[in-house]
């Protein structure tokens, strides 16, 4: 669990997860346009999260689509949202 939290503790990665939570599945090009970051930087973040089992990907022709693999990630965010920062 600590490795998952450490991996998602980056603003861009949190944005990616939020986009995928609302959309279900998104292609790399769509993510890049929404986030307004370089493709190489996006690929770095996606690979890190995929390696930790947070995301999964599926290739359709030349396009790569990502979705959330760790289904309890929403529960983690709900729990974190209920915590009070002191």
C-alpha positions in Angstrom: 0.0 0.0 0.0 2.8 2.4 0.8 4.3 2.0 -2.6 1.0 2.7 -4.3 0.5 5.9 -2.2 4.1 6.9 -2.9 3.6 6.4 -6.6 0.4 8.4 -6.8 1.7 11.2 -4.6 2.5 13.4 -7.6 0.2 16.1 -9.0 0.3 14.9 -12.6 -0.4 11.3 -11.5 -3.3 12.4 -9.4 -4.8 14.3 -12.4 -4.3 11.2 -14.6 -6.2 9.1 -12.0 -9.0 11.6 -11.7 -9.4 11.8 -15.5 -9.5 8.0 -15.8 -12.0 7.7 -12.9 -14.4 10.0 -14.7 -13.8 8.7 -18.3 -13.1 5.0 -17.6 -10.6 4.5 -20.4 -8.5 7.2 -22.3 -6.0 7.1 -25.0 -2.5 8.6 -24.6 -3.3 11.4 -27.0 -6.5 12.4 -25.1 -4.7 12.4 -21.8 -1.9 14.5 -23.3 -4.4 17.1 -24.6 -6.2 17.3 -21.3 -3.1 17.5 -19.2 -1.2 19.8 -21.6 2.2 18.0 -21.0 4.8 16.5 -23.3 4.1 13.0 -24.5 7.4 11.7 -23.1 6.6 13.0 -19.6 3.1 11.5 -19.8 4.5 8.2 -20.8 6.9 8.3 -17.9 4.0 8.8 -15.4 1.8 6.2 -17.1 4.6 3.6 -17.1 5.3 4.2 -13.4 1.7 3.7 -12.5 1.3 0.6 -14.7 4.4 -1.0 -13.2 2.9 -0.6 -9.7 -0.4 -2.2 -10.8 -2.4 1.1 -10.5 -3.2 1.3 -14.3 -3.6 -1.2 -17.1 -3.3 -0.6 -20.8 -4.7 -2.1 -23.9 -3.4 -1.6 -27.4 -5.8 -1.1 -30.3 -3.8 -0.8 -33.5 -1.3 2.0 -33.0 -3.2 3.5 -30.1 -2.6 2.7 -26.4 -5.5 3.1 -24.0 -5.2 3.3 -20.2 -7.7 2.5 -17.4 -7.5 2.1 -13.7 -6.5 -1.4 -12.7 -6.5 -1.0 -8.9 -10.3 -0.9 -8.3 -10.0 0.1 -4.7 -8.2 3.3 -5.6 -11.5 5.2 -5.3 -11.8 3.9 -1.7 -8.3 5.2 -1.0 -9.2 8.6 -2.3 -12.5 8.7 -0.4 -10.7 7.8 2.8 -8.1 10.5 2.2 -10.8 13.0 1.4 -12.4 12.4 4.8 -9.1 13.1 6.7 -8.7 16.4 8.3 -5.4 18.3 7.7 -4.2 19.7 11.0 
